[in-house]
């Protein structure tokens, strides 16, 4: 078993001064913590993997393809491989768990 605490992952991500921290990588998936602060721009480009986002905290809008919705704590978003997507109008610091399948990179 591998177990993680969100507060410890956030501290590690912040210490590494990056927006993304991959904390689990297995044969069929990888999982990371993605952080965007209020007012930030999301620099993402489409990925070659399917993705599932779980919003742990914060508030924003997300556009996937041509669809836009608001997200907040508890929201889950699926993004198929190759589809453009971005978080925007980030009004509260956003912390999102990201599952890539197959593993990113």
BAKOL-602862 format. One record per residue: x, y, z of N, C-alpha, C, O, CB in turn; residue number from 0. Coordinates in Angstrom, 1 decimal, padded with zeros to 4 digits. Glycine has a CB too. Layout:
REM BAKOL-602862
BASE     n_X     n_Y     n_Z    ca_X    ca_Y    ca_Z     c_X     c_Y     c_Z     o_X     o_Y     o_Z    cb_X    cb_Y    cb_Z  seq
BASE       X       Y       Z       X       Y       Z       X       Y       Z       X       Y       Z       X       Y       Z  NUM
...
//
This chain:
REM BAKOL-602862
BASE     n_X     n_Y     n_Z    ca_X    ca_Y    ca_Z     c_X     c_Y     c_Z     o_X     o_Y     o_Z    cb_X    cb_Y    cb_Z  seq
BASE   000.8  -001.2   000.0   000.0   000.0   000.0   000.9   001.2   000.0   002.0   001.3   000.6  -001.0   000.0   001.2    0
BASE   000.4   002.3  -000.7   001.0   003.6  -000.6  -000.1   004.5  -000.2  -001.2   004.5  -000.7   001.6   004.0  -002.0    1
BASE   000.2   005.4   000.8  -000.7   006.3   001.3  -000.1   007.7   001.3   001.1   007.9   001.6  -001.2   005.9   002.7    2
BASE  -000.9   008.7   001.0  -000.4   010.1   000.9  -001.3   011.0   001.7  -002.5   010.8   001.8  -000.3   010.5  -000.6    3
BASE  -000.7   012.1   002.2  -001.5   013.2   002.8  -001.4   014.4   002.0  -000.3   014.9   001.6  -001.0   013.5   004.3    4
BASE  -002.5   015.0   001.7  -002.5   016.2   000.8  -001.7   017.3   001.3  -001.0   018.0   000.5  -003.9   016.7   000.6    5
BASE  -001.7   017.6   002.6  -000.9   018.7   003.2   000.6   018.4   003.0   001.4   019.4   002.7  -001.2   018.9   004.7    6
BASE   001.0   017.2   003.1   002.5   016.8   002.9   002.8   017.0   001.4   003.9   017.4   001.1   002.8   015.4   003.4    7
BASE   001.9   016.5   000.5   002.2   016.7  -000.9   002.3   018.1  -001.3   003.2   018.5  -002.1   001.1   016.0  -001.7    8
BASE   001.4   019.0  -000.7   001.4   020.4  -001.0   002.7   021.0  -000.5   003.3   021.9  -001.2   000.2   021.1  -000.4    9
BASE   003.2   020.6   000.6   004.5   021.2   001.2   005.6   020.8   000.3   006.5   021.6   000.0   004.7   020.7   002.6   10
BASE   005.6   019.5  -000.2   006.7   019.1  -001.1   006.7   019.8  -002.4   007.7   020.2  -003.0   006.6   017.5  -001.3   11
BASE   005.5   020.0  -003.0   005.3   020.7  -004.2   005.8   022.1  -004.1   006.5   022.6  -004.9   003.8   020.7  -004.7   12
BASE   005.4   022.8  -003.0   005.8   024.2  -002.8   007.4   024.3  -002.6   008.0   025.2  -003.1   005.1   024.7  -001.6   13
BASE   007.9   023.3  -001.9   009.4   023.3  -001.7   010.2   023.2  -003.0   011.3   023.7  -003.1   009.8   022.2  -000.7   14
BASE   009.6   022.5  -003.9   010.2   022.3  -005.2   009.9   023.4  -006.2   010.4   023.4  -007.3   009.8   020.9  -005.8   15
BASE   009.1   024.4  -005.8   008.8   025.6  -006.5   008.2   025.3  -007.9   008.5   026.0  -008.9   010.0   026.4  -006.6   16
BASE   007.4   024.3  -008.0   006.7   024.0  -009.3   005.2   023.9  -009.1   004.7   023.7  -008.0   007.3   022.7  -009.9   17
BASE   004.5   024.0  -010.2   003.1   023.9  -010.2   002.6   022.5  -010.1   001.5   022.2  -009.7   002.5   024.6  -011.4   18
BASE   003.5   021.5  -010.5   003.0   020.1  -010.6   004.0   019.2  -009.8   005.3   019.3  -010.0   002.9   019.6  -012.0   19
BASE   003.5   018.3  -009.0   004.3   017.3  -008.3   003.7   015.9  -008.6   002.6   015.6  -008.2   004.3   017.6  -006.8   20
BASE   004.5   015.1  -009.4   004.0   013.7  -009.6   004.5   012.9  -008.3   005.6   013.0  -007.9   004.7   013.1  -010.9   21
BASE   003.5   012.3  -007.7   003.8   011.6  -006.4   003.6   010.1  -006.5   003.9   009.3  -005.6   003.1   012.1  -005.3   22
BASE   003.0   009.6  -007.6   002.8   008.2  -007.8   003.0   007.8  -009.3   002.4   008.5  -010.1   001.5   007.7  -007.3   23
BASE   003.7   006.8  -009.6   003.9   006.4  -011.0   003.9   004.9  -011.0   004.7   004.2  -010.4   005.2   006.9  -011.6   24
BASE   002.9   004.3  -011.7   002.8   002.9  -011.9   002.7   002.5  -013.3   002.7   003.4  -014.2   001.5   002.3  -011.1   25
BASE   002.6   001.3  -013.7   002.7   000.8  -015.1   001.6   001.5  -015.9   001.8   001.8  -017.0   002.6  -000.7  -015.1   26
BASE   000.3   001.6  -015.3  -000.8   002.0  -016.1  -001.3   003.4  -015.8  -002.3   003.9  -016.4  -001.9   001.1  -015.9   27
BASE  -000.7   004.1  -014.8  -001.1   005.5  -014.5  -000.1   006.2  -013.7   000.9   005.6  -013.1  -002.4   005.4  -013.7   28
BASE  -000.2   007.5  -013.7   000.6   008.3  -012.8  -000.4   009.3  -012.1  -001.5   009.6  -012.7   001.7   009.1  -013.5   29
BASE   000.0   009.8  -010.9  -000.9   010.7  -010.2   000.0   011.9  -009.7   001.1   011.7  -009.2  -001.6   010.0  -009.0   30
BASE  -000.6   013.1  -009.8   000.2   014.2  -009.3  -000.7   015.3  -008.7  -002.0   015.2  -008.8   001.0   014.8  -010.4   31
BASE  -000.1   016.3  -008.1  -000.8   017.4  -007.5  -000.5   018.6  -008.4   000.7   018.9  -008.6  -000.4   017.6  -006.0   32
BASE  -001.5   019.3  -008.9  -001.3   020.5  -009.7  -001.9   021.7  -008.9  -003.0   021.6  -008.4  -002.1   020.3  -011.1   33
BASE  -001.1   022.7  -008.9  -001.5   023.9  -008.1  -001.4   025.2  -009.0  -000.4   025.4  -009.7  -000.6   024.1  -006.9   34
BASE  -002.5   025.9  -008.9  -002.6   027.2  -009.6  -003.2   028.2  -008.5  -004.2   027.9  -008.0  -003.4   027.2  -010.9   35
BASE  -002.5   029.3  -008.3  -003.0   030.3  -007.4  -004.0   031.2  -008.0  -004.0   031.4  -009.2  -001.8   031.1  -006.7   36
BASE  -004.8   031.9  -007.2  -005.8   032.8  -007.7  -005.2   033.8  -008.6  -004.1   034.4  -008.3  -006.5   033.5  -006.5   37
BASE  -005.8   034.0  -009.8  -005.2   034.9  -010.8  -004.2   034.4  -011.7  -003.9   035.0  -012.7  -004.7   036.1  -010.1   38
BASE  -003.7   033.2  -011.4  -002.7   032.5  -012.3  -003.3   032.2  -013.7  -004.5   032.1  -013.8  -002.1   031.3  -011.7   39
BASE  -002.4   032.0  -014.7  -002.8   031.5  -016.0  -002.3   030.0  -016.0  -001.3   029.7  -015.5  -002.1   032.3  -017.1   40
BASE  -003.1   029.2  -016.7  -002.8   027.8  -016.8  -002.1   027.5  -018.1  -002.6   027.8  -019.2  -004.1   026.9  -016.7   41
BASE  -000.8   027.1  -018.1   000.0   027.0  -019.3  -000.2   025.6  -020.0   000.6   025.4  -020.9   001.4   027.2  -019.0   42
BASE  -001.1   024.8  -019.6  -001.2   023.5  -020.1  -001.4   023.4  -021.6  -002.1   024.3  -022.2  -002.3   022.7  -019.5   43
BASE  -000.9   022.4  -022.2  -001.1   022.0  -023.6  -001.8   020.7  -023.6  -001.7   020.0  -022.6   000.2   022.0  -024.5   44
BASE  -002.5   020.2  -024.7  -003.1   018.9  -024.6  -002.0   017.8  -024.4  -000.9   017.9  -024.8  -003.8   018.6  -026.0   45
BASE  -002.5   016.8  -023.6  -001.6   015.7  -023.3  -001.9   014.5  -024.2  -003.0   014.4  -024.8  -001.8   015.3  -021.8   46
BASE  -001.0   013.5  -024.2  -001.2   012.3  -025.0  -001.9   011.2  -024.2  -002.1   010.1  -024.7   000.2   011.8  -025.5   47
BASE  -002.3   011.5  -023.0  -002.9   010.6  -022.1  -004.3   011.0  -021.7  -004.6   012.2  -021.7  -002.1   010.4  -020.8   48
BASE  -005.2   010.1  -021.4  -006.5   010.5  -020.7  -006.1   011.0  -019.4  -005.2   010.6  -018.7  -007.5   009.3  -020.7   49
BASE  -007.0   012.0  -018.9  -006.7   012.5  -017.6  -008.0   012.6  -016.8  -009.1   012.8  -017.4  -006.1   013.9  -017.7   50
BASE  -007.9   012.5  -015.5  -009.0   012.8  -014.6  -008.5   013.8  -013.6  -007.4   013.5  -012.9  -009.6   011.4  -013.9   51
BASE  -009.2   014.9  -013.4  -008.9   015.9  -012.4  -009.9   015.8  -011.3  -011.1   015.7  -011.5  -008.9   017.3  -013.0   52
BASE  -009.4   015.8  -010.0  -010.2   015.9  -008.8  -009.8   017.2  -008.1  -008.7   017.3  -007.6  -010.1   014.6  -007.9   53
BASE  -010.8   018.1  -008.0  -010.5   019.4  -007.3  -010.5   019.2  -005.8  -011.6   018.9  -005.3  -011.5   020.5  -007.8   54
BASE  -009.3   019.3  -005.2  -009.3   019.2  -003.7  -009.6   020.5  -003.0  -010.2   020.4  -001.9  -007.9   018.7  -003.3   55
BASE  -009.3   021.6  -003.6  -009.7   022.9  -003.0  -009.6   024.0  -004.1  -008.9   023.8  -005.1  -008.8   023.2  -001.9   56
BASE  -010.3   025.1  -003.9  -010.2   026.2  -004.8  -011.4   026.4  -005.6  -012.4   025.6  -005.5  -009.0   026.1  -005.6   57
BASE  -011.4   027.4  -006.5  -012.5   027.7  -007.3  -012.0   028.3  -008.6  -011.1   029.1  -008.6  -013.5   028.6  -006.6   58
BASE  -012.6   027.8  -009.8  -012.1   028.3  -011.1  -013.1   027.9  -012.1  -014.2   027.3  -011.8  -010.7   027.7  -011.4   59
BASE  -012.8   028.2  -013.4  -013.6   027.7  -014.5  -012.6   026.8  -015.2  -011.4   027.0  -015.1  -014.2   028.8  -015.4   60
BASE  -013.1   025.8  -016.0  -012.3   024.9  -016.8  -013.0   024.8  -018.1  -014.2   024.6  -018.2  -012.0   023.5  -016.1   61
BASE  -012.1   024.9  -019.2  -012.6   024.7  -020.5  -012.0   023.5  -021.1  -010.7   023.4  -021.1  -012.4   025.9  -021.5   62
BASE  -012.8   022.5  -021.5  -012.3   021.3  -022.2  -012.9   021.2  -023.6  -014.1   021.1  -023.7  -012.7   020.0  -021.3   63
BASE  -012.1   021.3  -024.6  -012.6   021.4  -025.9  -013.3   022.7  -026.1  -012.7   023.8  -025.9  -013.5   020.2  -026.3   64
BASE  -014.6   022.7  -026.3  -015.5   023.9  -026.5  -016.4   024.0  -025.3  -017.2   025.0  -025.3  -016.2   023.8  -027.8   65
BASE  -016.3   023.1  -024.3  -017.2   023.2  -023.1  -016.6   023.9  -022.0  -015.4   023.6  -021.7  -017.7   021.8  -022.8   66
BASE  -017.3   024.7  -021.2  -016.8   025.4  -020.1  -017.7   025.1  -018.9  -018.9   025.2  -019.1  -016.6   026.9  -020.3   67
BASE  -017.1   024.9  -017.7  -017.9   024.8  -016.5  -017.1   025.3  -015.3  -015.9   025.5  -015.4  -018.3   023.3  -016.3   68
BASE  -017.8   025.7  -014.3  -017.1   026.1  -013.0  -016.8   024.8  -012.2  -017.5   023.9  -012.2  -018.0   027.1  -012.2   69
BASE  -015.7   024.9  -011.5  -015.3   023.8  -010.6  -014.9   024.4  -009.2  -014.5   025.5  -009.1  -014.1   023.1  -011.2   70
BASE  -015.1   023.5  -008.3  -014.7   023.8  -006.9  -014.5   022.5  -006.2  -014.5   021.4  -006.8  -015.8   024.6  -006.2   71
BASE  -014.2   022.6  -004.9  -013.8   021.4  -004.1  -014.9   020.3  -004.4  -016.1   020.5  -004.3  -013.8   021.7  -002.6   72
BASE  -014.3   019.1  -004.7  -015.2   017.9  -005.0  -015.5   017.7  -006.5  -016.0   016.7  -006.8  -016.4   018.1  -004.3   73
BASE  -015.2   018.7  -007.3  -015.5   018.5  -008.8  -014.5   017.5  -009.4  -013.4   017.4  -009.0  -015.3   019.9  -009.5   74
BASE  -015.0   016.7  -010.3  -014.2   015.7  -011.0  -014.4   016.0  -012.5  -015.6   016.1  -013.0  -014.6   014.2  -010.7   75
BASE  -013.3   016.1  -013.3  -013.4   016.4  -014.7  -012.6   015.3  -015.4  -011.5   015.0  -015.1  -012.8   017.8  -015.0   76
BASE  -013.1   014.8  -016.5  -012.4   013.9  -017.4  -012.0   014.6  -018.7  -012.9   015.3  -019.3  -013.3   012.6  -017.7   77
BASE  -010.8   014.4  -019.1  -010.3   015.0  -020.3  -009.7   013.9  -021.2  -008.7   013.3  -020.8  -009.2   016.2  -020.0   78
BASE  -010.3   013.7  -022.3  -009.7   012.7  -023.2  -008.3   013.1  -023.8  -008.1   014.3  -023.9  -010.7   012.4  -024.4   79
BASE  -007.5   012.1  -024.1  -006.2   012.4  -024.7  -006.3   013.3  -025.9  -007.2   013.1  -026.7  -005.5   011.1  -025.0   80
BASE  -005.4   014.3  -026.0  -005.3   015.2  -027.1  -006.3   016.4  -027.2  -006.2   017.2  -028.1  -005.6   014.4  -028.3   81
BASE  -007.2   016.5  -026.2  -008.2   017.5  -026.2  -007.6   018.7  -025.4  -007.2   018.6  -024.3  -009.5   017.1  -025.5   82
BASE  -007.7   019.9  -026.1  -007.2   021.2  -025.4  -008.1   021.4  -024.1  -009.3   021.2  -024.1  -007.3   022.4  -026.3   83
BASE  -007.4   021.9  -023.1  -008.1   022.2  -021.8  -007.3   023.1  -021.0  -006.0   023.1  -021.0  -008.3   020.9  -021.0   84
BASE  -008.0   024.0  -020.2  -007.3   025.0  -019.4  -008.2   025.3  -018.2  -009.4   025.4  -018.4  -006.9   026.2  -020.2   85
BASE  -007.6   025.6  -017.1  -008.3   026.2  -016.0  -008.1   027.7  -016.2  -007.1   028.2  -016.6  -007.7   025.8  -014.6   86
BASE  -009.2   028.5  -015.8  -009.1   030.0  -016.0  -010.1   030.6  -015.0  -010.8   029.9  -014.3  -009.4   030.4  -017.4   87
BASE  -010.0   031.9  -014.9  -010.8   032.6  -013.9  -010.7   032.0  -012.5  -011.7   031.7  -011.8  -012.3   032.7  -014.3   88
BASE  -009.4   031.8  -012.1  -009.1   031.1  -010.9  -009.3   032.2  -009.7  -008.5   033.1  -009.6  -007.7   030.6  -010.8   89
BASE  -010.4   032.0  -009.0  -010.7   033.0  -008.0  -010.3   032.6  -006.6  -010.2   033.4  -005.7  -012.2   033.2  -008.0   90
BASE  -010.0   031.3  -006.4  -009.4   030.8  -005.1  -008.3   029.8  -005.5  -008.4   029.1  -006.4  -010.5   030.1  -004.2   91
BASE  -007.2   029.9  -004.7  -006.1   029.0  -005.0  -006.6   027.6  -005.3  -007.4   027.0  -004.5  -005.1   028.9  -003.8   92
BASE  -006.2   027.0  -006.4  -006.7   025.7  -006.9  -005.7   024.6  -006.6  -004.5   024.8  -007.0  -007.0   025.8  -008.4   93
BASE  -006.1   023.5  -006.0  -005.3   022.4  -005.8  -006.0   021.2  -006.4  -007.1   020.8  -005.9  -004.9   022.2  -004.3   94
BASE  -005.4   020.5  -007.4  -006.1   019.5  -008.1  -005.3   018.2  -008.2  -004.1   018.3  -008.5  -006.4   020.0  -009.6   95
BASE  -005.8   017.1  -007.9  -005.2   015.8  -008.1  -005.4   015.4  -009.5  -006.6   015.5  -010.0  -005.7   014.7  -007.1   96
BASE  -004.4   015.0  -010.2  -004.4   014.6  -011.6  -004.0   013.2  -011.8  -002.9   012.8  -011.4  -003.6   015.6  -012.5   97
BASE  -004.9   012.4  -012.5  -004.5   011.0  -012.8  -004.4   010.9  -014.3  -005.3   011.2  -015.1  -005.7   010.0  -012.3   98
BASE  -003.2   010.5  -014.7  -002.9   010.3  -016.1  -002.9   008.8  -016.4  -002.3   008.0  -015.6  -001.5   010.9  -016.5   99
BASE  -003.5   008.4  -017.5  -003.5   007.0  -017.9  -003.4   006.9  -019.4  -004.2   007.4  -020.2  -004.7   006.2  -017.5  100
BASE  -002.3   006.3  -019.9  -001.1   005.7  -019.2  -000.3   006.8  -018.5  -000.7   008.0  -018.7  -000.2   004.9  -020.2  101
BASE   000.7   006.4  -017.8   001.5   007.4  -017.1   002.0   008.6  -018.0   002.3   008.4  -019.2   002.7   006.8  -016.4  102
BASE   002.1   009.8  -017.4   002.6   010.9  -018.1   004.1   010.8  -018.4   004.8   010.2  -017.6   002.3   012.2  -017.4  103
BASE   004.5   011.2  -019.6   005.9   011.3  -019.9   006.6   010.0  -020.0   007.8   010.0  -020.3   006.6   012.2  -019.0  104
//
